Amino acid sequence: MEPIDLKTAREMVARYKETRKAVIDKHHEVNDTESTWISIDKLKEFVNNLPSEATGVRLHFGVHDADHSNAPHQTSVAIVPTVAGAGVDEHIDAIQSDLVANLAVSGLAAVGTGKECPPMCKA
């Protein structure tokens, strides 16, 4: 990961809200997710329990179903560990490949995120 300055981060978030979020809100008639909060303890626990073959993590965007208790129809992410692929700097995960899905029992399963905002937006 490379750091970006706060001005750039704020511009990226504003651009997302003005473009992607605005389209999702209008088309799906929902006040869609702007961010997701994850407890640092849960994040550390996840990283510390990755198996030795893990090369990193991938964040897959997804949408909760209509029956989700806190954020029905809201955008979310699934955090999925990756393992080395066949190519140079290639990393694959259990969502992309059934071969990696078979490793899920050893700690390569996906995890959901914490609290989507909206609706759960508290400082």
Long-range contacts (C-beta under 8 A, 24 or more apart in sequence): 24-75, 28-73, 30-73, 30-74, 31-118, 31-119, 32-74, 32-75, 32-118, 33-71, 33-74, 33-75, 33-76, 33-116, 33-117, 33-118, 34-117, 34-118, 35-116, 35-117, 36-76, 36-77, 36-113, 36-114, 36-115, 36-116, 36-117, 37-113, 37-114, 37-115, 37-117, 37-120, 38-113, 38-114, 39-114, 42-114, 46-79, 46-111, 49-107, 50-81, 50-107, 50-108, 51-81, 51-103, 51-106, 51-107, 51-108, 53-83, 53-84, 53-103, 53-106, 53-108, 54-81, 54-82, 54-83, 54-107, 54-108, 55-82, 55-83, 55-84, 55-91, 56-81, 56-82, 56-91, 57-81, 57-82, 58-82, 58-91, 58-93, 58-95, 60-93, 60-95, 60-110, 64-116, 70-115, 70-116, 70-119, 70-120, 71-116, 71-118, 71-119, 71-120, 74-116, 74-118, 74-119, 75-116, 76-112, 76-113, 76-116, 77-112, 77-113, 78-110, 78-111, 78-112, 78-113, 79-110, 79-111, 79-112, 79-113, 80-108, 80-109, 80-110, 80-111, 81-107, 81-108, 83-108
